[in-house]
Amino acid sequence: MDIPRIFNITESAHRIHNPITPEKLAALGSALRLESGDRVLDLASGSGEMLCTWARDHGILGIGIDMSALFTGQAKHRADELSVADQVQFIHGNASGYVAEEKVHVAACVGASWIAGGIAGTVELLAQSLRTGGIILIGEPYWQHLPPTEAIARGCLAHSISDFLTLPELLVSFRDLGYDVVEMMLAGQDDWDRYEAAKWLTMRRWLEDNPNDELAKEVRAKLTSEPERYAAYTREYLGWGVFALMPSS
């Protein structure tokens, strides 16, 4: 069980696999008013930066599940590095359908709502692990402004314009699912730059070390095309944010 190898290659040097900076991740933890001993579940937890830093800064207890063996290993290393290995557990596995044995204060899926077929399914899945009064965290893209053509949407790596909503529409969709939006942390262009551009040096170094690998041609093509594609499409049209939800009373 693993994610496609190309993602392990391009994001192998990332600590955070979404366009959010360490500073904003820290600000989000403070905004949620986390307390020592709070339980946090993170589905598709990547390299574990959210759980590890929140364990260090707020004393939370966390469980993360991710399909990438590489990222899960990096998460365990990060936990050791920050001396929080006794507070967080990382599981290499499929987060789809995972429900915590003990109800949690925060149930999160940041940037991977595909695990349950989209936003509605992922919110429903996370709710099964949530204690009364708890918070759901979901990270999602949205259109900063609607692409004028389907070709531009595809340039943003969407299948079509209908894949994403505008920010106001996304907030309304949470309300329609029966949730109050109680906090949000949005990515800016600098955050996108750090997430996307960091892949380019990683790919270049990987190509230098692995010139004969079976994926070398694919990585070379991606390195050649990605800076222009990103600048023309994603950076211009696509937003991203983490949204905190609580069931409407």
N, C-alpha and C positions, 0 to 999 in steps of 0.2 A: 504494500500500500504506500503510495507516494503521489505527490503532485507531479505534473509534467516537468521533465528535467530542465527545460529551458528556464523555468522560473527559479529553480534552485541555483542555476548559473547566474542569471542576471541580478538576483537579489541576495546573493550569498554574503555580501558585505553589509547588508541592511540590518539594523537593529529593529526598525519599525517598517512594516511592509505596507504602509499607507502614507498618503501625503499629509502627515501631521508631524510636527517637530517634537523633540523631547520636551521643550519648554511648554508647548501647548498640551502635551500629554500630562505633564505635571499640573498645569493649570486646570485641566479637566478633573483630575483626581481631587484637587482642592475644591472645585466648584460643586462636586458631588457630596462634599462634607463627609468624606469617609472617616470611619472611626476604627481604632484598634480592635481587631477581632472580627470585623466585618468579613463575610465570605463573598468572594467574587468568582464567578464562573466565566471563562473566556473560551468560546467556541471558535475554532480556527485562530489559535493564539499566536501563530507565527513564531518568532524568536523570543517571545515572552517578555518584551520590554515593559508592557503595561503592567502586568502582574508583578514583575520583579521590582520595578521602581515604586509602585504603590505599596508593596510589602515593606520596602525600606522606609518610605516616607510617611506611611499612614498605619503600618502594622496590620494590614489586611492579610487574610488567609485566602489562597487562590488555587484553583484548578484550571489548567489549560489543556486543550485537546487540539492537535493539528496533524494533518496528513503527511507533512513533510518530515522525513526522518532527519534531514539536515537541520531544519529550523528547530525541531524539538530538541536536538542535541545542543544547539546554540542556546536555547532557552535554559536548559539545565546548567550549562556553563555559566550563563549570566546570573542565575540564582546563586551559584557558588561564589562568583565574583563579588556579588553584593551582600553575601552572608545572609541570604534569606531562604536557603534551601529547605529549612525546617518549616517554612511558612507557605511555600508554593510547590505544587506538584504538576509536572508536565507529562502528558500521555501522548504517545505516538499512535494516532488512530483516526477514525472517521468521526467527525463531530456531528454528522447528520443523525438526528434522532437521539442525541445524548441528553440525558436528564440527570441532574445531580441527585445523589442519594440523600443529601441534606439540603434543605431549602437555603437559597443564598440571598444576600442583600442586593447584589448587583449581578445581573445575567447579561453577558455581552456577546455580540458578534459584530466585530468591527471590520467592515469591508469584505464580507464573505456571505452575503445573504443567499447566494446560490446553494448553500448547504441544505436549505429547506425549500427550494423552489421560488425564492423571492422574499420580499419584505414581509408580506402577510404570514407566510409559512414560518419564517424565521422568528418573527415576534411571537407567534403561537408556540413554537418550540421553546423559546427562552422563558415564556410565561410559566411553563411546567416546572421550572426549577426555582421560581421566584417566591420568596416569602411575602407575606402581607406587608405592605408598605415599602416593598423593594422597588428597585429601578432597573429597567431594561435599557441597555446601551446598544445602539445599532449604527454602524457607519455606512453611509451610502453616497453614491455620486448623484449629482443633479445638474440640470442645464443652467448655467449662468445666464445665458440667453439662447433661445431656440436656434439650432442650426437652420439655415435657409434651405438646405438640400439634404437628401438622404446620404449623398456621397460624403458630405462633411461629417454627418453623424458617424459614418463608418470610419472616417479618418480619426475620430475620437475613440475608436475600437468598440463602438456600439454596433449592434446589428441594424438598428433603425432609430429614428427620432423617438419612437414610442417606448424605447427601452427605459428612458429616464424621464422624470418630471422636472419642472422648475422648482426652485426652493419653496415658494408659497404653496404650490401644488403638493409637494412632498410633505410639508407640515400638515396640510389638510388631510392627506391620506392617513397619517398617524391618528388624527382625530377620528376619522371615519372607522378606524379599527378599534376605537374605544379607548384611546389613550390621550392623556395630557402630555404635551411637550414641556418638560420642566427645565431643560438646559440644552445648549448646543455649543459645539466648538467647530468652527468652519476653517477649512484650509484656504490660505491665500496663495498668490502666485509664487511667492518665495518658498512656501511649503511644497508646492508641486515641483518646483525646480529642484529642490533638495532630494525629493523622492525619485524623480525621473532621471535627472542628470547624473546622480550617483551610480546609476546602472551602467553608464557609458564607460567610465573608467574600469569598472568591474569587468565588463565584457572585453575591453582592450587587454587588460592584464591576463584574463583567462585565455584569450587567443594566443598571447605570447607564450603561455605555459602549455597550451594544448593544441598546437597547430594541426595535428593529424587526427584529432577527435572527430567522431562521426557527426557531431553537431557544429563543427567549426564553420562550415559554409553558412549555416543558418544564423549563427551568432555574428559572423562577419556581415551578413546582409542586414541584420537587425541594427548593428552598430552604425552602419552606413546610413540607414534610412531614419532611424529613430529621432535624432535631433531635429531634423526638418519637420517630420510628422508631428512631433510633440509641440513645437513652436507654432505651427500653422493651425493645429486643431485642438488638442487637449488643453493647452495653456489658454487658448482664447475662449473656448466654449464650455469646458467642463468644470463644475465645482464639486466639492466633496466635504462632508461633515460627519461628525459624530453627534447623535441625537439621544437625549435622555428622556425616557418615557415612563409614566406611571399610569396604571389603570384609572380611567375616569370614575369618579365616585357617583 
